[in-house]
């Protein structure tokens, strides 16, 4: 589900007015039968701050749990640490430009990271797998904007999810780069500085200006084409006037990795065949690479840097769209299925980091008996959530007995790969609640605040998803 849609369709009343906490309002106690699709985003996420999300209790379980007061005192420490490390890596690593004339820099706006995360994540995975010469560039101001979403009830989880993914990709140093301090057209060689004519730019337009400055810088390197990817109509108009090609997601329908690739390289490029035409982790595997790559791209503005195409720009604040000949082969997952895939990937990453801190990185591979845990015979960096949890249970005797069904190793398993594992839509609201409670219990057992923080951010987002589905 698009974050833009959530921002537009959230309940007008606070959760307290319903007499329930956010997690109770979201999960309830029964099952749900959500529709297969939801309305598309109508507006891009706004940059303005919202009032802090009302504090709510993190699910309780056996033993002590973080309280709202504790959550406030430790608020967002993991998110801030993640974003700080991203900035450090950005200034320490010199990523090479795309090594061919087909190379492309794709500069991202914040609304793409927040509202179109699934398509972006799949696109980057496809780039890494096919070794297409593309570098996805995240402006420094976009990283700062992720931090500013931490008190927005509908954007805290998307921001945390995007920042965790971004840090992982920055560590790999493959297809994703964050703007370094000196990657700017400014004479000061510091994109954070604000001098001269910039002092006349209104504050609410400064972030857009910095994103465009980043795009202009990489366009000026002349070591590859540069394109700006944004859902903001006004930013795209300005970029277009400055000679920077732009890509925007569609106002309705599905937007996939293949749609983005077609917008970059053109519908007839043979490179497009290697990109995925579906959303969701499960759908990607079933559709890579399958359907006709020569269908028209789904995005509203489908212009390859070397093949300019006409586009229509509306006078209103709506996105730039052109849905003619949309790729009918693109397939969509239900919102809860996509969210569950995101949750599984995100928390597996955190559990892996926790296991490494508890000594997993020092394990030596052994030829164990067939009755031994699978994790002892594998490089810990390849562990899934179940293997991480098995290791953590061994480190904390009694922890596994605190778990309630569905256990976290089942809830965080890839659909249909383990006994009881299923899609997000097939888990009842009560199962979602219990599954996340179990994750918090693991965090409490090891004093790992990031797990509790992440669950609390997810509560507000999931509450809006389920309330919207039930309408």
Secondary structure, DSSP 8 states (H G I E B T S, - for coil): --HHHHHHHS-SS-GGGGTS-HHHHHH-SS-----S------S----S-------------SS----HHHHHHTTTHHHHHHHHHHHHHHHH------SSTT-EEEEE-HHHHHHSHHHHHHHHHHHHHHT-SEEEEE-HHHHHHHHHTTT-TTTHHHHHHHHHHHHHHHHHTSSEEE--TT-SSSTTS-TT---GGGGGS-HHHHHHHHHHHHHHHHHHT-SSEEEEE-S-HHHHHHHHHTT-EEE---SSS---HHHHHHHHH-TT-GGGGGS--B-SHHHHHHTTT-S-TTS--SSS---BTTB-------SSSS-----TT--TT-B---HHHHHHHHHHHHHHHHHHHHHHHTTGGG-------TTS-GGGGS-GGG--HHHHHHHHHHHSTTTGGG--SS-HHHHTS-TTSSTT---TTTS-HHHHHHHHHHHHHHHHHHT-HHHHHHHHHHHHHHHHHHHHHH-
